[in-house]
């Protein structure tokens, strides 16, 4: 164990005042100035493009919130053509040319916080491609620079920390409490203790209390751990991000995924996740707000497990095929592999007057999925009164190990 000094590097654009030491990260259910997204550069599965989903989300946000979209050089014509073809207005859209390789803005994008002066800044965490690579790899360095490039474009100060951490593994209630998955943060930061990580997270994000959940969902396990029951792999997943299974929807209200005992008996992947979720329930029921008030825990279904076959030429296959697997698995270049989707009703987007959820039923799929879609929408309507609840098919990003929350990042409104 090393002695940790909270090493914070303040980086500010020329002619701008330096950011304070740490910023306050508001709750996602508070007002937004804009939502940030990224234009895709590859397909998780060939023939299942992500661009139509991005265009649909931009359209749904019109009238609710502005959208800032980062693109790579040469992408603008394609973006404008896709919007025009779909009949999506772009009066609320701003396009920024920022080099990037992936769409996961929740993790590699800007983490906007509010300083003591009431102004926006960006907290700049380290990034190591969700633990699959080193921080010095080409992929990690490209994505890790996205937030600083955006800060420079917007003229915002940044607060830098050595801690490697992703936005998908952090939930805050807007009143000083944060939830994070312990397995994720420890895996990303070998050599740091949990207490050291906790102090750094609370300091950087302006929170007072951190509730640790030990593990995440089985279908979100790190792919290089090896195969799940049935010989299936995960899809470059994160190892347990909390936005797949637990979310704040108010200062005292927590949504938590639920798997019934009956579901666990017929689905071996659900059987792994169920005790993890029940342990999360036990922890959350014993916790309180900063003021000592108990939380209200609201349960929401978990979609039935969905599977896909991937092969060479699919973006996910091409990445996971050469990995060194801890269970001794080997994937040959000409193999086909069965993977489980990162499907979730918790990976929703909250913004002004709107919640966008993921839905899964379509003709040919089990009727249970239709029922779960409807129940999830009912639950979201109950905890977000006054907001429109809209569903989208997020298969294109679920096949890449995340969801629509993972591909967005809110910029809070400030007075």
C-alpha positions in Angstrom: 0.0 0.0 0.0 1.3 3.4 -0.9 0.7 6.7 0.9 -1.8 8.7 -1.2 -1.5 12.4 -1.5 -4.5 13.8 -3.4 -2.5 14.7 -6.5 -4.6 17.2 -8.4 -3.2 19.0 -11.4 -5.0 22.2 -12.3 -5.1 22.9 -16.0 -6.7 26.0 -17.2 -6.9 27.6 -20.7 -5.1 30.8 -21.3 -6.8 33.9 -19.9 -9.1 31.8 -17.8 -9.2 31.5 -14.0 -7.9 28.2 -12.6 -10.5 25.7 -11.4 -11.0 25.1 -7.7 -9.6 21.9 -6.2 -12.5 19.5 -7.1 -15.9 20.3 -8.6 -19.4 19.4 -7.5 -21.1 16.9 -9.9 -24.8 17.5 -9.9 -27.4 14.7 -10.1 -28.6 13.7 -13.6 -32.2 14.5 -12.8 -31.3 18.2 -12.3 -31.6 20.6 -15.3 -29.3 20.2 -18.3 -27.8 22.8 -20.7 -26.9 20.1 -23.2 -26.3 16.4 -23.9 -23.0 15.4 -25.4 -22.6 12.5 -27.8 -20.0 11.1 -30.3 -20.4 10.0 -33.9 -19.4 6.3 -34.4 -16.3 5.2 -36.1 -17.0 1.5 -36.4 -19.8 -1.1 -36.0 -20.0 -3.5 -33.0 -21.6 -6.0 -35.4 -21.2 -5.6 -39.1 -24.5 -4.5 -40.6 -25.9 -3.1 -37.3 -24.8 0.5 -37.4 -25.0 2.8 -34.4 -25.6 6.0 -36.5 -29.4 5.5 -36.8 -29.7 5.3 -33.0 -27.6 8.5 -32.5 -29.8 10.3 -35.1 -32.9 9.1 -33.3 -31.7 10.3 -29.9 -30.8 13.7 -31.4 -34.4 13.9 -32.7 -36.0 12.9 -29.5 -34.0 15.6 -27.6 -35.3 18.4 -29.7 -37.5 20.7 -27.6 -36.0 19.3 -24.4 -32.2 20.0 -24.5 -29.4 21.1 -26.8 -27.1 18.4 -28.2 -23.3 18.7 -28.7 -22.0 16.1 -31.0 -18.3 15.3 -31.5 -17.1 14.0 -34.9 -13.9 13.0 -36.5 -12.4 14.9 -39.4 -14.5 14.3 -42.5 -17.6 13.1 -40.7 -19.7 16.3 -40.9 -21.2 15.6 -44.4 -22.3 12.1 -43.3 -23.9 13.5 -40.1 -25.9 16.1 -41.9 -27.0 13.6 -44.6 -28.2 11.1 -41.9 -30.1 13.8 -40.1 -31.7 15.1 -43.3 -32.6 11.5 -44.4 -34.3 10.9 -41.1 -36.1 14.2 -41.0 -34.4 15.2 -37.8 -34.0 19.0 -37.3 -30.6 20.3 -36.3 -31.5 23.7 -34.8 -30.6 22.3 -31.4 -27.4 20.6 -32.5 -23.8 21.9 -32.4 -21.1 19.8 -34.1 -17.5 19.8 -32.8 -14.5 18.2 -34.5 -12.8 16.3 -31.7 -10.7 13.2 -32.5 -12.1 10.0 -30.9 -12.3 6.3 -31.5 -15.5 5.3 -29.6 -18.9 6.5 -28.7 -18.9 5.9 -24.9 -19.1 9.6 -23.8 -20.2 8.6 -20.3 -16.7 7.2 -19.7 -14.2 9.0 -21.9 -16.1 12.3 -22.3 -16.2 15.4 -20.2 -17.3 15.1 -16.6 -18.9 18.5 -16.0 -19.0 19.9 -12.5 -19.7 23.2 -10.9 -17.1 25.1 -9.0 -17.3 27.2 -5.9 -17.7 30.2 -8.1 -20.8 28.7 -9.7 -19.1 28.2 -13.0 -18.7 25.0 -15.0 -15.4 23.0 -15.1 -14.4 19.5 -16.2 -13.0 16.8 -13.9 -10.3 14.9 -15.9 -10.0 11.3 -14.8 -7.4 8.8 -16.1 -8.6 6.2 -18.7 -7.3 2.7 -19.5 -9.9 1.4 -21.9 -12.0 -0.1 -19.1 -9.1 -2.1 -17.8 -8.4 -3.9 -21.2 -5.3 -1.8 -21.9 -2.7 0.4 -20.2 -3.2 4.2 -19.8 -0.3 4.6 -22.3 -1.9 2.6 -25.1 -2.9 4.4 -28.3 -6.6 3.8 -27.7 -6.4 5.0 -24.1 -4.5 8.1 -24.9 -6.9 9.1 -27.7 -10.0 8.7 -25.6 -8.5 10.2 -22.4 -7.8 13.4 -24.2 -11.4 13.9 -25.4 -12.4 15.8 -22.2 -9.5 18.2 -22.3 -10.1 18.9 -26.0 -13.7 19.8 -25.2 -12.6 21.9 -22.2 -10.3 23.8 -24.5 -13.0 24.3 -27.1 -15.4 25.6 -24.5 -12.9 27.6 -22.5 -13.5 25.6 -19.3 -10.9 24.9 -16.6 -10.1 21.2 -15.8 -9.3 19.5 -12.6 -6.9 16.5 -13.2 -6.6 13.4 -11.1 -4.4 10.3 -11.5 -7.4 8.1 -10.6 -8.7 5.9 -13.4 -12.5 6.0 -13.3 -15.4 6.0 -15.7 -18.7 8.0 -15.4 -20.8 4.9 -15.9 -19.6 3.6 -12.5 -20.7 6.7 -10.6 -24.2 7.7 -9.5 -25.0 10.8 -7.3 -28.2 11.9 -5.6 -27.6 15.7 -5.8 -27.3 15.8 -2.0 -23.8 14.5 -1.3 -24.2 10.8 -1.8 -22.5 8.7 -4.5 -22.8 5.0 -5.4 -20.0 3.1 -7.1 -19.1 -0.6 -7.8 -16.1 -1.6 -5.8 -14.9 -4.3 -8.2 -14.6 -1.8 -11.0 -12.7 0.9 -9.2 -10.2 -1.6 -7.6 -9.6 -3.3 -11.0 -8.8 0.0 -12.7 -6.5 1.2 -9.9 -4.1 -1.5 -8.8 -2.0 -0.2 -5.9 -4.8 2.0 -4.6 -6.8 0.9 -1.5 -10.5 1.3 -1.5 -10.2 4.1 1.1 -7.8 6.0 -1.1 -10.1 5.7 -4.1 -13.1 6.8 -2.0 -11.3 9.9 -0.8 -10.3 10.9 -4.3 -13.7 10.3 -5.8 -15.4 12.4 -3.1 -12.9 15.2 -3.4 -13.0 15.3 -7.2 -16.8 15.2 -7.5 -17.7 17.3 -4.4 -19.6 14.5 -2.6 -19.7 13.7 1.1 -20.5 9.9 1.2 -19.8 6.9 -1.0 -21.9 3.7 -0.9 -20.0 0.8 -2.3 -21.7 -2.1 -4.1 -19.4 -5.1 -4.3 -20.2 -6.4 -7.8 -22.2 -5.7 -10.9 -24.2 -7.8 -13.4 -22.8 -11.0 -14.7 -23.4 -9.9 -18.3 -21.2 -6.9 -17.6 -18.2 -9.0 -16.5 -14.9 -8.1 -18.0 -14.6 -10.1 -21.2 -11.1 -11.3 -20.5 -12.3 -13.1 -17.4 -13.6 -15.8 -19.7 -16.8 -17.5 -20.6 -20.1 -17.3 -18.7 -22.4 -20.4 -18.3 -23.3 -21.8 -21.7 -20.0 -20.9 -23.2 -21.0 -17.3 -24.0 -18.7 -14.2 -23.8 -19.4 -10.6 -22.8 -18.8 -7.8 -25.3 -16.0 -5.5 -24.2 -18.0 -4.9 -21.0 -16.9 -2.9 -18.0 -16.8 -5.3 -15.1 -19.8 -3.9 -13.2 -20.8 -0.3 -14.0 -23.5 0.8 -11.7 -25.5 2.4 -14.5 -26.5 -1.1 -15.6 -28.3 -2.0 -12.4 -28.7 0.9 -9.9 -29.6 4.6 -10.5 -30.7 7.6 -8.4 -34.0 9.2 -9.6 -34.3 11.6 -6.7 -32.3 12.6 -3.5 -33.9 9.7 -1.6 -35.1 7.4 -4.3 -33.0 4.6 -5.8 -34.0 2.3 -8.7 -32.5 -1.2 -8.4 -32.7 -4.0 -10.9 -34.5 -7.2 -9.9 -34.2 -10.8 -10.9 -36.8 -13.2 -9.4 -35.9 -16.6 -8.0 -37.9 -18.2 -10.8 -35.9 -16.3 -13.5 -32.7 -17.4 -11.8 -33.7 -21.1 -12.0 -34.1 -21.0 -15.7 -31.3 -18.6 -16.7 -27.8 -19.5 -15.4 -26.5 -15.9 -16.2 -29.4 -14.4 -14.2 -28.5 -16.9 -11.4 -25.1 -15.2 -11.0 -26.6 -11.7 -11.0 -29.5 -12.3 -8.6 -27.5 -12.7 -5.4 -25.4 -9.7 -6.3 -28.5 -7.6 -6.7 -29.9 -8.9 -3.4 -26.7 -8.0 -1.7 -26.9 -4.5 -3.2 -30.5 -4.3 -1.9 -29.3 -5.2 1.6 -26.6 -2.6 1.5 -28.8 0.2 0.2 -31.6 -0.6 2.7 -29.1 -0.2 5.5 -27.7 3.1 4.2 -29.0 6.7 4.6 -28.7 10.1 3.1 -26.2 12.6 4.4 -29.0 13.8 6.8 -29.6 10.3 8.1 -32.9 9.6 6.1 -33.5 6.2 4.7 -33.6 5.6 1.0 -36.7 4.4 -0.8 -35.6 1.4 -3.0 -37.8 0.8 -6.1 -37.3 -2.4 -8.0 -37.4 -2.6 -11.8 -37.2 -5.7 -14.0 -34.1 -7.0 -15.8 -34.6 -8.0 -19.4 -34.4 -11.6 -20.4 -30.9 -12.5 -21.6 -30.4 -11.9 -25.3 -27.6 -13.4 -27.4 -25.8 -12.8 -30.7 -23.2 -14.6 -32.8 -20.2 -12.6 -33.8 -17.4 -13.4 -36.2 -14.4 -11.8 -37.9 -15.3 -8.4 -39.3 -17.6 -7.6 -36.4 -15.9 -4.8 -34.3 -16.4 -6.6 -31.0 -15.1 -9.9 -32.3 -12.0 -8.3 -33.8 -11.2 -6.8 -30.4 -12.0 -9.7 -28.1 -10.5 -12.5 -30.4 -6.8 -11.9 -29.5 -7.4 -11.3 -25.8 -5.6 -13.4 -23.2 -8.4 -15.1 -21.2 -8.0 -15.8 -17.5 -10.0 -19.1 -17.8 -7.7 -20.4 -20.6 -10.3 -19.8 -23.4 -8.9 -19.3 -26.9 -10.8 -17.7 -29.8 -9.3 -18.6 -33.2 -9.5 -15.9 -35.9 -12.0 -18.0 -37.9 -14.2 -18.9 -34.9 -17.7 -17.8 -34.3 -18.6 -16.8 -30.7 -21.9 -16.5 -28.9 -22.1 -13.3 -26.8 -24.7 -12.0 -24.3 -26.0 -8.5 -24.8 -25.4 -5.8 -22.2 -29.2 -5.3 -21.9 -30.7 -3.2 -19.1 -33.7 -1.0 -18.2 -31.5 1.0 -15.9 -29.2 2.4 -18.7 -31.7 5.2 -19.5 -31.1 8.9 -20.3 -32.6 11.5 -18.0 -32.9 15.1 -19.3 -35.2 18.0 -19.2 -38.8 16.8 -19.2 -37.7 13.5 -20.8 -36.5 10.0 -20.0 -35.3 7.7 -22.9 -35.3 4.0 -22.0 -34.2 0.9 -23.8 -36.8 -1.6 -25.0 -36.3 -5.1 -26.1 -39.4 -6.8 -27.4 -40.0 -7.3 -31.1 -41.8 -10.0 -33.1 -40.3 -13.4 -32.6 -39.0 -12.6 -29.1 -40.6 -14.0 -25.9 -43.8 -12.3 -24.7 -42.1 -11.9 -21.3 -39.9 -9.2 -22.9 -43.0 -7.3 -24.0 -44.4 -7.5 -20.5 -41.0 -6.4 -19.0 -40.8 -3.4 -21.4 -44.2 -2.3 -20.2 -43.5 -2.8 -16.5 -40.2 -0.9 -16.8 -41.9 2.0 -18.5 -44.6 2.0 -15.7 -41.9 2.1 -13.0 -40.0 4.9 -14.8 -43.2 6.9 -15.1 -43.8 6.5 -11.4 -40.4 7.7 -10.3 -40.1 10.5 -13.0 -43.6 12.1 -12.8 -44.1 14.9 -15.3 -41.4 13.6 -17.7 -42.2 12.0 -21.1 -41.0 8.3 -21.2 -39.9 7.2 -24.7 -38.4 3.8 -25.6 -35.7 3.1 -28.2 -34.1 0.0 -29.7 -30.5 0.1 -28.5 -29.3 -3.2 -29.9 -26.4 -1.5 -31.8 -24.8 -0.2 -28.6 -25.9 -3.1 -26.3 -23.9 -5.4 -28.6 -20.8 -3.2 -27.8 -21.1 -3.7 -24.0 -23.2 -0.7 -23.0 -26.3 1.3 -23.5 -27.8 4.7 -24.3 -26.7 6.2 -21.0 -23.2 5.1 -21.7 -23.1 7.0 -25.0 -24.3 10.3 -23.5 -23.0 12.8 -21.0 -25.0 15.7 -19.6 -23.7 19.3 -19.2 -25.6 20.7 -16.3 -27.3 24.1 -16.5 -25.9 26.8 -14.3 -27.4 30.0 -13.1 
